[in-house]
Each structure stands twice: as structure tokens, then as C-alpha cells.
Amino acid sequence: MPRAGVCSCWGGQVLPLLLAYICYLLLGATIFQLLEKQAEAQSRDQFQLEKLRFLENYTCLDQQALEQFVQVILEAWVKGVNPKGNSTNPSNWDFGSSFFFAGTVVTTIGYGNLAPSTEAGQVFCVFYALMGIPLNVVFLNHLGTGLRAHLTTLDRWEEHPRHSQLLQVLGLALFLTLGTLVILIFPPMFFSHVEGWSFREGFYFAFITLSTIGFGDYVVGTDPSKHYIAVYRSLAAIWILLGLAWLAVVLSLGSLLLHRCSRLWQLIRGLDLKDGAAPDSEPRSQKIPISA
């Protein structure tokens, strides 16, 4: 019997979900291939063309020397050194940048543009992540639960008057709207202005960051030609923590808001039906014969 139950659960729930998951991955792979493969080929051809032009202009260099120089650039980039600029570029490991890096470790974003290069730094990063990631999960869960408790009244909601229920729904919708502006609209506008990005690029960076995907193609505070304030990347790290906490609240409040809207709609429809049926529900007066 237990074995039959396991097989039934696998066939009825897990297997369809697994098939949907695989189909979703195949769909994403197909679309990304169609969108990006040709652009990658064009970039590769353009890079090879630029290398040939460089060798034509500087005949004192050969192909091997150029390839070695490119390898040096790649190694510097892997270690977090921006090839642009010179030795006066700001350090990637000042306190503000280190604080930003620590935030990307505990939130599992991991942009990939910066990583410890020393053995001691790599060992410390492993143990720091082992302690910091669970701490970050607990902190975000408690923060989200606390905000949710202060923003909603869950007990006996149906017993409140209808106008009170409507005000609560409007309040939740207003909170979600303001949170979207503060977390996902205004910061991308600010980052776009500081970094010289378009708003699309700023919004893309914000979404990739707060979803903890962290590709590393867009990272704040890495342009050596710009002079950032000392706390710029620290403020970005604080925005990441607040944004993740806000997303935790949204995931719980979103379903709650939909439930309350549907419940309120049912109550309104129920009252309308009662009002419409009221004239027909009145008992008709019956004539009582009077005996002579």
C-alpha cells in the first residue's frame, strides 16, 4: 500500500511538474539561442577583425604577442581588475566595495566580476558564506513577517464592515505600488543617471540583482572613468537587502491581496443579489375569505 501511494503521488503530482519544468527549460533554451547566438557570432567576428587591424597598424607585434597580451587582460579581469584606466583606479577592496561584496555573498547574488584571489580570502569566503547565507534567510523571513504583521489584520477580517475591508484592500494595493516605485523604479533611474545607462539597462540590473541571478554584465561602481562617492556601493548593498525583504513581503501580500479582492467581490455581489431579490422576496398578501 505505501508503495502504491508513492507511485500514485509520483504519477499524479511530481511527474507532470517535472515535465512542465523540463519543457520550460527547453523553451527558454530555444528562445535564448534564437535571440543571442547570431549576436555572439557577430561580436566574435568583430573582435577578430579588430585584432587584425591592430596587427596591421602595429607591425612590430606578431599574433603570439597579441594573444599573450589578451590573456593578461583576461586574467586581470577575472581577478577584478578593470583593464580600462590606469593604476590610479579606485580599489575593488576598499571598505565600501568590500561591504558590497559581502552583501552579494550572503544574498547568493554572486555577480562574478569580483572574487577573492588569495588562498586565505577564498577559505574565509567559504566559511563566511556558510554562516551568512542562513543568517540572511532568517533575517529576511523575520523582516518580511514583521512587516506583514504590521500591514495586515488577519484575524476576523470577514467580520469587519464592508467599507473597512475595502480600505484594507486599497491600503495593501497602495503599499505594493509605493514599494514598487521605491524598490524597482526610482533606484534604476538613479543607477542609470550615475552609471550612464538607459532606464532599460538600469531596470534590468535591478531585476537581475533582486532576483539573485547576478549575471555580472551590469554592476554598479565599476567604471574607472567615473568618480563615485565613498558610500555609493555600500548604499547599493543596503538597497539590495531592503529589496529582498520587500520581495519577501510581496510574495506573501500578493496572494493575500488577491484573496481579499476575490472575497470582497463575492461579498459585494452577494449584497447586490440580496438587494435585487428583495422586492420579489416580500410575502404576498393573501385574501382571506370572510365567512358569512
Salt bridges, closest charged atoms under 4 A:
GLU40 OE2 - ARG44 NH2 3.12
GLU50 OE2 - ARG53 NH1 3.49
GLU67 OE2 - LYS51 NZ 2.62
GLU159 OE1 - ARG156 NE 3.69
